[in-house]
Amino acid sequence: MRENCGAYPERLLADAGYWDAGHVDYCKARGVEAYIAIGSKKHDEPAPPDPGEPPEDPDARDEMTWKLRTPEGRAVYARRKVIVEPVFGQIRDGQGFQRFLLRGLEKTRGEWALVCAGHNLLKLFRAAKAAPA
């Protein structure tokens, strides 16, 4: 992020696939507030109750579990549903992009750049078409 944008973000939202105590420490060392899911839950599963006071002397997992169960943590993490997840769904389902066809980091980056450019151009085209003349 710093390499591409010149700074670290204030917050990091990540799904359970990125959970690792080392990632939390990495974020803390750079002043980034991390919200990383510990595990997955079903869509129809009710939200856990407010956790109350933070645990005494928690490890990274307990601390993250507590943070994500607070009303603020739930609200912050819920933003993933409207920020990034729709884009991946639109690229996968709308454009039919299921997997990379090329191999190697450089080629894969190029392929992903084309996929993203196509996604963004489609958004611009639809916005222009929907705008009143």
N, C-alpha and C positions, 0 to 999 in steps of 0.2 A: 504494500500500500504506500509506504513512504517513498519507495523508488518511483512509482507511477504518479503519485499525487503530491509529493513533497512533504507530507506530514502523516503521522499516524491518526487514525480516527479517534473520536472520543469514546465510542462504544464499538464492540464487536459482537455480532449475533451469529451463532453457529449451531448447527444441528448436532445430534449425538455422535455422528461419525467423526467429529473433531474433538470429542472430549478427551482431554489428557491434562493431568495436573501441571505438566510442564508448559502447556499452552497458556494456562491461566497465569503461571509465574512469568512467562514471556510478556504477556500483555501488561501485567502489573508493573514490570520493570520499565515499560515504555509509557506508562500513564494511560493505558487503555482499559476501560471498564468492560470486562468480558462477561457475556451471557451465553454460556455454552450448555446445551442440554446434556443431561447425564444419561438418559435413556429415552426410548420412545413411548408414547402412549397412544391409545386408540382415539380416533376422532370423536366418538360418542362418549368417551370417558369423562366424567365430571372433573372440574378443576379441584385440586386438593385444597383443604382448608388453609386459612391464613396461619403461617407457622409460629406466630408469636415472636418471642425474643430469640436472637441468634444463639446458636449452641455455644457452649463454653469450650474453648480450645479445639475448634473444628479442624479437620484436615480439609484439603482443597475440595474434595467431593461433597462433604457435609456442608461446607460453606456455600458452594454453588447450588446445591439442592435447596438450601434455605433461601438463598437470594432469588432463585427462580420461582419459589412458592409465595413470595411476598406480592402484594398487589402491584407494586411498582415493577418488580421483576416480570410478572406475568404480562403486564401492559407493554413493557419494552420488548420482550421476546415475541409477543404476538405480532409485532410490526413485520416480522419476517414473512408473514402470510401475505402482506400487501406490497412488500418491497421487492423481494427476490424470487420467491416461489412461483408467482404467476409467470414471470419471464421464462423460467425453465420449462414450465408446463406448456407455454405457447410455442417455444422453440421445439420441444419434443413432440407435442401432439399436433400443433398447427402447421409446422413446417416439416414434420416427419423426420426430424433429426434424432436418430437413435444411438449412433456410435460414430466415432471418427473413422474415416476411410484411410487416412494416411498414418504413417508411423514416424516416430522421432519427435522430440520436443519442438523443434523449429517448425516442422511441417504441421504438427498439431496446432500450434499457436496460430499459424496462418489460416488453417481450416476454421478454427474457432472465430478468428477475426472476420472471416467471410460470413459465417453463420450469424454473428452479432450484427454485422453491417446489413445483412438481409432483413433481420428482425427490425432494426431501427428504420430502415428505408420503408418497410411495410407500415410501420407506425406513422411515419411522416405522410405517406401516401394516403392512408386512411383518415388521418387528421385533416389533410388538405381537402379531401373529397367530402368530408362531413362539414367543413366550415362553410358558413353562408357566403355567398358571392357578393 
